[in-house]
Amino acid sequence: MIADTKKTAETKMGKALEALKNNFAKVRTGRAHAGMLDSVQVEYYGAMTPLSGVANVTLLDARTLGVQPFEKKMIQTIEKAIREGDLGLNPSVNSDIIRVPMPMMNEERRKELVKLVKGEAEDARVAVRNVRRDANNALKDALKGKLISEDEERRAQDEVQKMTDNSIKEIDRQFGVKEAELLSV
């Protein structure tokens, strides 16, 4: 009973950290990386398909991505999808490759992105705390049902609190790294 509750809490906290990592990866830092276009969906034979399913995304230089469609006729569709992808990018077609230059980020934009990242980190902290609350409630219910003793409940709650503290430390560490990355010119 206690082991299951702790395992469930640990799994859910891990998922919150993974979601935070994915959300941070979507935030631009001024440098190009192939994962920036992961959220772009392209219409391919009537179905919305991830960009990586219809094209090869490569790094041409530190500030430019290259998108090489698997089918030449998809160039216009991919260009349109990137442009409308809500990433603030302006691709250009160069024969059979789409070049996606990263615009320079000014200080105001950097500060906006730091606020966005801070909000994502706070959402992750809230998710971790909710997992802690659910685990503690499950332990209290087990105590009421006389499935565990008070000592076992107290020890388990302490362990859940330690998991929570470690998860929040990791969230703060990831936020610090991302903030430094965003503010570096």
N, C-alpha and C positions, 0 to 999 in steps of 0.2 A: 504494500500500500504506500508506504513512505517512499520507497525507491521509485515507484512509478510516478508519483507526484513530482519528485525531484528531477527525474529523467525528462518528464514532460516540460517542466519549467526550463530546464537547461536547453532543450531542443527549441522551444519557442523564443528564448532569449537569443540563441544562435541565429534563428531566422530573422529576428529584428536587426541584429548586427549585419547580417548578409544584405538585407534590404537597404540598410543605411549605406553600405559599401556601394551597392548598385546605384543608388540615388546620387551619391557623391561622384561616381564615375561619369554621370550624365552632365555634370556641371563643367562648363568650359573653363580652362585656365589660360587660354591664349596660345597654348601649344597644341599642335595637332596630334591626335592619336586615333587609331582605327576604330576604337570602341565608341567614338562620338556619334557615329551614324547608326548605332545599334537600334535606336528607337524609331528610325525611319521605316515606314511601311510603303511598299510599292504595289500598285495594282498589276497583277501578272495573270493573264488569262482569266480575268473576272474575280480573282481571289486576292485579298491583301496578304502580301508576303514580305517578310523582313528583307531589308536591302541585301544582307549577306547571302540570301537565297537566290538572288538574281544577278549579283555582281561581286567582283573581288575588290575589296577596299584596301588600299596600300598607302604608305606614307611616302610622298614624293620628296619632301624636305620637312624641316622643323615646323613650318607654318602652312603646309599644303598637303591635302589628302588627294589621292587619285582613285577614281572609281571606274573600274573596267567592267562593263556589262558582259554577261556571258553571251547575250544575243544583241547584235548591233542595233536591231530595231527598238530596243528598250531604252536607248540613250535619252530621248526626249522625256519619256515617262519618269525615268530615274531623276533627271535634272529637276523636273517639276516637283517630284516628291521631296527632294532635298530642300528645294526653295521654300516649299510650303510646310516643311517639317517643324516649324516653330523653334528653330535653333539659331536663327539670325544669320544664316549662311547664304552666300550668293555664288552658286556653282557656275562654271562656264565650260562649254563643250569645246574640246580640242581634238578634232578628227574622231577617233574611236575611244577617247578617254575623257572623263569628266573631271576637271580640276576644281577642287573645293578649297579656296584660300581661307585661312582663319583671319578675321579682322582684328586689328589691334584693339586692346581693351584699355579704356581710359580709367582714371582713378574712381570716378563715380560708378562706373559699371562694376568695377572690382568690389566696391563696398556693397553694392546691391547683391552681388553674388555671395559675399560673406554673410549677409543677412539671410539669404535663401538657405545657405548651408547650415547656418545656426538654427534656423527653423526645422530643417531636416533632422539635425542632431537632437533637438528638443523632442520632436515626434518620436524618435527612437527611444529616448529616455522614458517617455510616457508609456510606450509599448512595453518596455522592460518592467516598469513599475506595475503595470496592469497584470503582467504575468506573475509577478511576486504576490500581488493581492489575490489572484485566483488560486495560487498554490497555497497561500496561508489559509484561505477560506476552505480549501479541500482538507487541509490538515485539521482545522477546527471542527469540520463536519465529522471527520474520522474520530476525533476525540469525543465528540458528543455521542456518536454511535458506539463508543467504547471499543473501537477497533485498535486504538493505540493509547499509550499512557501519556500523562501530562509531560513527563520527562522526555519521552520520544518526540512529542509534538514540539517542545521547546528546542530540542537539538535540531530537528528538521527545519524549524523556522529560522534558526541561526544559520544553517547551511544555505537555505534559500536566500537569506540576506547577503551572505558572502558571494553567492553567484550574482546577485543583483549588483552589488558593489563592483565586482570585477567587470561586469558587462558595462556599467556606466563609466568606469575608468577607461575601458576600450573605446567607448563612444567619444569620450572627451579627447582621447589620444588621436583618433581618426579625425575629429573636428579640427584639432590643432594642426595636424599635418595638412589638411585641405585648406585651412585658412592661410597658413604660411605659403602654400603653393599659389593661392589666388592673389595674395598681396605682393608676391615677388614679381619684379618687373622683368 
